[in-house]
Amino acid sequence: MTTPLSQAVDAALATVIDPELRRPITELGMVDSVEITSAGRVKVVVLLTIAGCPLRGTITADCESALSAVAGVSGVDVDLQVMNQSQRDALKEMLRGSTAQRVIAFNQPGSLTKIFAVASGKGGVGKSSVTVNLACAMAATGLRVGIVDADVYGFSVPGLLGITQVPTRVDDMILPPVAFGVKVISIGMFVSGNQPVAWRGPMLHRALEQFLTDVYFGDLDVLFLDLPPGTGDIAISVAQLLPRAEILVVTTPQAAATDVAERAGAIATQTGQAVSGVIENMSFLELPDGSRMDLFGSGGGDILAARLSTTVGTDVPLLGQIPLDITLREGGDAGHPLVLSAPESPAGAALTSIARGLAARPRGLTTLKLDVQPR
């Protein structure tokens, strides 16, 4: 029988969000039963997707916290059980649809996800740090954001975000770990220790394809891909698998870096992708007296943007200049992005400004099917 207390308990459970799927556990069919004694003690049976769910403690704590706050509840007992196969199948169908063939959701006509492939000509320019901080800055504003760490040989995104959790596998569906509101997948989550990955081109392509088809990101506003340096196999695979991904080119002001970075952006002329802009990292060092030291020269970002504008035939803007900042390095080492730990710092403010500009860009209606019928 429905009572005001049972309605309040149901409403409280609807506020409990699954930490991986980022949806209410009631919506996901994870609440199996709820019992309320005459004394107001609540026993709830919650179904986990798999027996070894790494976040079972979080789910228990969140249920206890939500239910304990309900007036009239004297105690809470959370019983964690595991979905059977038919329940898991129903969950997967609800999330991915009934189609048997796995597809790249971001390529579907109705997808409004903005996709940014972050590229660089050479390593060591801070491309991964820029990717992580842009993603976290956008997530902090309430956007749904994901990262695919496509730098298979030099993966670093999990460490920059402090992720040690292994992705949860629900049959053939992989649930990406979430850090600071950002869903992340990386080959680094599937290798032990600091084991190197020595793969040839076809294996790299297959790994990226599996990340895009088997990993359930849900409905994202923005997806970032952290590409390896240069114009190799992964850059080509991204163009094939995500043809509407836009390229963000990261460089330092140094002439040698901008020369190489130009090639990373110019690949768009062969793949048909758009170049969203240039980000100049390590632009200058701000000294205690307020002056600036150009450790790596100056003007490289402007020069690169002008060159790419000529090469690709469209305006390629310089999106921003990020100064050298020791707190940016410290945040990466600690697994806590600078845009969250010190957003008012010079580098944090620059990154946040770039993220704000990218988030404000409309996706356009090029691939969106409009429901227009003749009369």
C-alpha positions as CSV (number, residue, x, y, z in Angstrom):
1,M,0.0,0.0,0.0
2,T,1.3,3.4,-1.0
3,T,1.8,5.8,2.0
4,P,3.4,9.2,2.3
5,L,6.5,7.5,3.8
6,S,6.8,5.0,0.9
7,Q,6.4,7.8,-1.6
8,A,9.2,9.8,0.1
9,V,11.4,6.7,0.2
10,D,10.9,6.1,-3.5
11,A,11.6,9.8,-4.3
12,A,14.8,9.6,-2.2
13,L,16.0,6.5,-4.1
14,A,15.4,8.3,-7.3
15,T,18.1,10.8,-6.3
16,V,20.7,8.1,-6.0
17,I,22.9,8.2,-9.2
18,D,24.8,5.2,-10.4
19,P,28.4,6.4,-10.3
20,E,29.3,4.8,-13.6
21,L,26.2,5.1,-15.7
22,R,25.3,8.6,-14.2
23,R,21.6,7.9,-14.1
24,P,19.2,7.2,-11.2
25,I,19.3,3.6,-9.9
26,T,15.5,3.6,-10.1
27,E,15.6,4.4,-13.8
28,L,18.2,1.6,-14.4
29,G,16.1,-1.1,-12.8
30,M,18.6,-1.5,-10.0
31,V,16.1,-1.2,-7.2
32,D,14.7,-4.7,-6.8
33,S,12.5,-4.3,-3.7
34,V,11.8,-1.9,-0.8
35,E,10.4,-2.9,2.6
36,I,9.4,-0.4,5.3
37,T,8.7,-1.7,8.8
38,S,6.1,-0.2,11.1
39,A,9.0,1.3,13.1
40,G,10.2,3.1,10.0
41,R,13.2,1.0,9.2
42,V,13.8,0.7,5.4
43,K,15.4,-2.4,3.7
44,V,16.2,-1.9,0.1
45,V,17.6,-4.5,-2.3
46,V,19.8,-3.0,-4.9
47,L,20.9,-5.0,-8.0
48,L,24.5,-4.5,-9.1
49,T,25.4,-5.1,-12.8
50,I,28.2,-7.5,-11.8
51,A,29.3,-9.3,-8.7
52,G,32.6,-7.5,-8.5
53,C,31.3,-4.0,-9.0
54,P,34.1,-1.7,-7.9
55,L,31.8,1.0,-6.6
56,R,29.5,-1.1,-4.5
57,G,30.6,0.9,-1.4
58,T,29.7,4.2,-3.1
59,I,26.2,2.9,-4.0
60,T,25.6,1.6,-0.5
61,A,26.7,4.9,1.1
62,D,24.6,7.0,-1.3
63,C,21.5,4.9,-0.6
64,E,22.0,5.1,3.1
65,S,22.6,8.9,2.9
66,A,19.5,9.5,0.8
67,L,17.1,7.4,2.8
68,S,18.4,8.5,6.2
69,A,17.5,12.1,5.3
70,V,13.8,11.1,4.9
71,A,11.6,12.1,7.8
72,G,10.1,9.1,9.5
73,V,13.0,6.7,8.5
74,S,14.5,5.2,11.7
75,G,17.2,3.1,10.0
76,V,18.4,1.8,6.7
77,D,19.6,-1.6,5.5
78,V,21.0,-1.9,2.0
79,D,21.2,-5.4,0.6
80,L,23.4,-5.6,-2.5
81,Q,22.6,-8.5,-4.9
82,V,23.5,-9.1,-8.6
83,M,21.4,-8.8,-11.7
84,N,20.6,-12.1,-13.6
85,Q,21.3,-12.4,-17.3
86,S,17.8,-11.3,-18.4
87,Q,18.0,-8.2,-16.2
88,R,21.4,-7.3,-17.6
89,D,20.1,-7.8,-21.1
90,A,17.1,-5.5,-20.4
91,L,19.5,-2.9,-19.0
92,K,21.8,-3.1,-22.1
93,E,18.8,-2.8,-24.4
94,M,17.5,0.2,-22.5
95,L,21.0,1.9,-22.8
96,R,22.0,1.0,-26.3
97,G,18.7,0.1,-28.0
98,S,17.6,-3.2,-29.4
99,T,19.9,-3.4,-32.4
100,A,22.2,-6.4,-32.4
101,Q,24.9,-4.7,-34.3
102,R,27.2,-2.4,-32.3
103,V,27.6,1.0,-33.9
104,I,29.4,4.2,-33.0
105,A,26.8,6.3,-31.3
106,F,28.5,9.5,-32.1
107,N,28.1,9.0,-35.8
108,Q,24.3,8.5,-35.7
109,P,22.2,11.2,-37.4
110,G,20.6,12.4,-34.1
111,S,23.9,12.7,-32.2
112,L,24.6,16.3,-31.0
113,T,27.9,15.4,-29.4
114,K,30.8,17.8,-30.2
115,I,33.9,15.8,-30.9
116,F,37.4,17.4,-30.5
117,A,40.5,15.4,-31.5
118,V,43.4,17.0,-29.7
119,A,46.6,16.7,-31.8
120,S,50.2,17.9,-31.7
121,G,53.1,17.6,-34.0
122,K,55.5,16.4,-31.4
123,G,55.4,15.1,-27.9
124,G,56.1,17.1,-24.8
125,V,53.9,20.1,-25.6
126,G,51.3,19.4,-22.9
127,K,48.6,18.0,-25.2
128,S,47.2,15.5,-22.6
129,S,47.2,18.1,-19.8
130,V,45.4,20.5,-22.0
131,T,42.8,17.8,-23.0
132,V,42.2,16.8,-19.4
133,N,41.8,20.4,-18.1
134,L,39.5,21.4,-21.0
135,A,37.3,18.4,-20.3
136,C,37.1,19.0,-16.6
137,A,36.4,22.7,-17.1
138,M,33.4,21.9,-19.3
139,A,32.2,19.1,-16.9
140,A,32.3,21.7,-14.1
141,T,29.7,23.8,-15.9
142,G,27.3,20.8,-16.0
143,L,28.1,19.5,-19.5
144,R,28.3,15.7,-20.0
145,V,31.9,15.1,-21.1
146,G,34.0,12.1,-22.1
147,I,37.6,11.4,-23.0
148,V,39.0,8.7,-25.2
149,D,42.8,8.4,-24.5
150,A,43.8,7.4,-28.0
151,D,47.5,7.8,-27.3
152,V,47.9,4.0,-27.0
153,Y,51.7,4.1,-26.7
154,G,52.0,7.1,-24.4
155,F,48.7,6.9,-22.4
156,S,48.7,9.4,-19.5
157,V,45.1,10.5,-19.0
158,P,44.2,8.1,-16.2
159,G,47.2,9.3,-14.2
160,L,46.4,13.0,-14.8
161,L,42.9,12.4,-13.5
162,G,43.9,10.1,-10.6
163,I,42.0,7.1,-12.0
164,T,43.0,3.7,-10.7
165,Q,39.7,2.0,-11.2
166,V,39.4,-0.8,-13.8
167,P,36.4,-0.3,-16.1
168,T,33.3,-2.4,-15.3
169,R,32.4,-4.9,-18.0
170,V,28.8,-5.9,-18.4
171,D,29.0,-8.8,-20.9
172,D,30.1,-7.0,-24.1
173,M,29.5,-3.5,-22.7
174,I,32.2,-1.6,-21.0
175,L,31.4,1.1,-18.5
176,P,34.1,3.9,-18.3
177,P,35.3,5.1,-15.0
178,V,34.3,8.7,-14.0
179,A,36.5,11.3,-12.5
180,F,35.5,14.9,-11.8
181,G,32.3,14.3,-13.8
182,V,34.3,13.1,-16.9
183,K,33.9,9.6,-18.4
184,V,37.2,8.2,-19.4
185,I,38.6,5.2,-21.3
186,S,42.2,4.4,-21.9
187,I,44.3,1.4,-22.8
188,G,46.2,2.2,-19.6
189,M,43.2,0.8,-17.7
190,F,43.8,-2.7,-19.3
191,V,47.5,-3.1,-18.8
192,S,49.3,-4.0,-15.6
193,G,51.8,-1.7,-14.1
194,N,53.9,0.3,-16.6
195,Q,53.8,-2.4,-19.2
196,P,54.4,-1.0,-22.7
197,V,51.9,-1.5,-25.6
198,A,53.7,-2.7,-28.8
199,W,51.0,-2.9,-31.5
200,R,50.9,-2.4,-35.2
201,G,48.5,-0.3,-37.1
202,P,45.5,-2.8,-37.5
203,M,45.6,-3.5,-33.8
204,L,45.6,0.2,-33.0
205,H,42.6,0.8,-35.3
206,R,40.7,-2.1,-33.7
207,A,41.4,-0.9,-30.2
208,L,40.1,2.6,-31.0
209,E,37.0,1.1,-32.8
210,Q,36.3,-1.0,-29.7
211,F,36.5,2.0,-27.4
212,L,33.9,3.8,-29.6
213,T,31.5,0.8,-30.0
214,D,31.8,-1.3,-26.8
215,V,32.3,1.5,-24.2
216,Y,29.0,3.0,-23.1
217,F,29.4,6.8,-22.8
218,G,25.8,7.6,-22.9
219,D,24.5,10.9,-24.3
220,L,27.6,13.2,-24.2
221,D,27.7,16.9,-24.9
222,V,31.4,16.8,-25.7
223,L,33.9,14.0,-26.5
224,F,37.6,14.6,-26.5
225,L,40.2,12.3,-28.1
226,D,43.7,12.7,-26.9
227,L,45.7,11.7,-30.0
228,P,49.3,10.6,-30.1
229,P,51.8,13.1,-31.6
230,G,52.1,13.2,-35.3
231,T,50.0,12.0,-38.2
232,G,50.2,8.2,-37.9
233,D,47.8,5.3,-37.7
234,I,45.5,6.7,-34.9
235,A,45.1,10.1,-36.6
236,I,43.9,8.3,-39.8
237,S,41.7,5.9,-37.8
238,V,40.0,8.8,-36.1
239,A,39.2,10.4,-39.4
240,Q,37.7,7.1,-40.6
241,L,35.8,6.2,-37.5
242,L,34.7,9.8,-36.5
243,P,34.7,11.8,-39.7
244,R,33.1,14.9,-38.1
245,A,35.7,15.1,-35.3
246,E,37.3,18.6,-35.3
247,I,41.0,19.0,-34.8
248,L,42.5,21.1,-32.0
249,V,46.2,21.6,-32.5
250,V,48.4,22.1,-29.4
251,T,51.8,23.7,-29.8
252,T,54.4,25.7,-27.9
253,P,55.7,29.1,-29.2
254,Q,59.0,27.6,-30.4
255,A,59.4,27.7,-34.2
256,A,60.6,24.1,-34.3
257,A,57.4,23.0,-32.5
258,T,55.0,25.1,-34.7
259,D,56.7,23.7,-37.9
260,V,55.9,20.2,-36.8
261,A,52.5,21.0,-35.4
262,E,51.5,22.5,-38.8
263,R,51.6,18.9,-40.2
264,A,49.3,17.6,-37.5
265,G,46.6,20.2,-38.5
266,A,47.2,20.0,-42.2
267,I,46.2,16.4,-42.2
268,A,42.6,17.8,-42.3
269,T,43.2,18.6,-46.0
270,Q,43.5,14.9,-46.7
271,T,40.8,13.6,-44.2
272,G,38.2,16.3,-44.8
273,Q,38.0,17.3,-41.1
274,A,37.7,20.8,-39.8
275,V,40.4,22.4,-37.7
276,S,38.8,24.2,-34.7
277,G,41.8,26.1,-33.7
278,V,45.3,26.3,-32.2
279,I,46.2,26.3,-28.5
280,E,49.6,27.7,-27.6
281,N,50.9,26.0,-24.4
282,M,53.9,27.1,-22.3
283,S,53.5,30.6,-23.8
284,F,55.5,32.5,-21.2
285,L,56.6,32.5,-17.6
286,E,55.2,35.2,-15.4
287,L,57.9,36.5,-13.0
288,P,57.3,37.8,-9.5
289,D,57.7,41.4,-10.6
290,G,54.9,41.0,-13.1
291,S,57.1,40.8,-16.2
292,R,57.1,37.9,-18.6
293,M,59.9,35.6,-19.8
294,D,59.5,34.0,-23.2
295,L,61.3,30.7,-22.5
296,F,60.3,29.1,-25.8
297,G,60.1,32.3,-27.9
298,S,56.9,34.0,-28.8
299,G,54.3,34.3,-31.6
300,G,54.4,30.6,-32.6
301,G,50.7,30.1,-32.0
302,D,49.7,33.1,-34.1
303,I,52.1,31.9,-36.9
304,L,50.7,28.4,-36.8
305,A,47.1,29.6,-36.9
306,A,47.8,31.8,-39.9
307,R,49.6,29.0,-41.7
308,L,46.8,26.5,-41.1
309,S,44.2,29.1,-42.2
310,T,46.0,29.3,-45.5
311,T,46.5,25.5,-45.8
312,V,42.9,24.4,-45.0
313,G,41.2,27.4,-46.6
314,T,39.2,28.4,-43.5
315,D,39.8,30.6,-40.6
316,V,41.8,28.8,-37.9
317,P,41.9,30.9,-34.8
318,L,44.4,31.0,-31.9
319,L,42.0,29.9,-29.1
320,G,44.3,30.9,-26.3
321,Q,47.8,31.1,-24.7
322,I,48.5,29.0,-21.6
323,P,51.4,30.3,-19.5
324,L,53.9,28.1,-17.8
325,D,52.6,27.4,-14.3
326,I,54.1,25.0,-11.7
327,T,50.6,24.4,-10.3
328,L,49.6,22.9,-13.7
329,R,52.4,20.3,-13.4
330,E,51.6,19.7,-9.7
331,G,47.9,19.1,-10.5
332,G,48.8,16.6,-13.1
333,D,51.1,14.7,-10.8
334,A,48.5,14.7,-8.1
335,G,45.7,13.7,-10.4
336,H,43.7,16.8,-9.7
337,P,43.3,19.1,-12.7
338,L,44.3,22.8,-12.3
339,V,41.0,24.2,-13.6
340,L,39.4,22.6,-10.5
341,S,42.1,23.1,-7.9
342,A,43.2,26.6,-8.8
343,P,40.9,28.0,-11.5
344,E,42.0,31.6,-10.7
345,S,45.7,30.8,-11.5
346,P,47.0,32.2,-14.8
347,A,47.1,28.8,-16.5
348,G,43.8,27.8,-14.9
349,A,42.0,30.9,-16.1
350,A,43.4,30.5,-19.6
351,L,42.3,26.9,-19.9
352,T,38.8,27.8,-18.5
353,S,38.5,30.5,-21.1
354,I,39.4,28.2,-23.9
355,A,36.9,25.6,-22.7
356,R,34.2,28.2,-22.4
357,G,34.8,29.3,-26.0
358,L,34.7,25.7,-27.3
359,A,31.6,24.8,-25.4
360,A,29.7,27.8,-26.8
361,R,30.3,26.8,-30.4
362,P,27.1,25.4,-32.1
363,R,27.5,21.9,-33.5
364,G,25.6,22.7,-36.6
365,L,22.9,20.7,-38.4
366,T,25.0,19.1,-41.1
367,T,24.3,15.4,-40.1
368,L,21.1,16.0,-38.2
369,K,17.9,14.6,-39.7
370,L,15.1,17.1,-39.5
371,D,11.5,15.9,-39.3
372,V,10.2,18.0,-42.2
373,Q,7.3,16.7,-44.1
374,P,5.7,18.2,-47.3
375,R,2.0,19.2,-47.1
